[in-house]
Amino acid sequence: MKQYKAVVLNYAPRATSMAEQLEKTANEMAQQGYELVTFSVTNSAKAIAVFGIGKAD
């Protein structure tokens, strides 16, 4: 069964710092077996990244 985990990235008003945070978080989650499924940037300059692990049914 596929399981998901959502992670909120901190305030990052510049694209470069947002990308760095996303890359760091994605690499940390990959070490735990998760893969990045999707992410969205909010109007408040935060991001929500969704990671998945396991096989889809």
Long-range contacts (C-beta under 8 A, 24 or more apart in sequence): 1-54, 1-55, 1-57, 2-52, 2-53, 2-54, 2-55, 2-56, 2-57, 3-52, 3-53, 3-54, 4-37, 4-50, 4-51, 4-52, 4-53, 5-29, 5-34, 5-50, 5-51, 5-52, 5-53, 6-48, 6-49, 6-50, 6-51, 7-48, 7-49, 7-50, 7-51, 8-46, 8-47, 8-48, 9-46, 9-47, 9-48, 9-49, 10-46, 11-44, 11-45, 11-46, 12-45, 12-46, 12-47, 13-45, 18-45, 18-47, 21-47, 22-47, 22-49, 25-49, 26-51
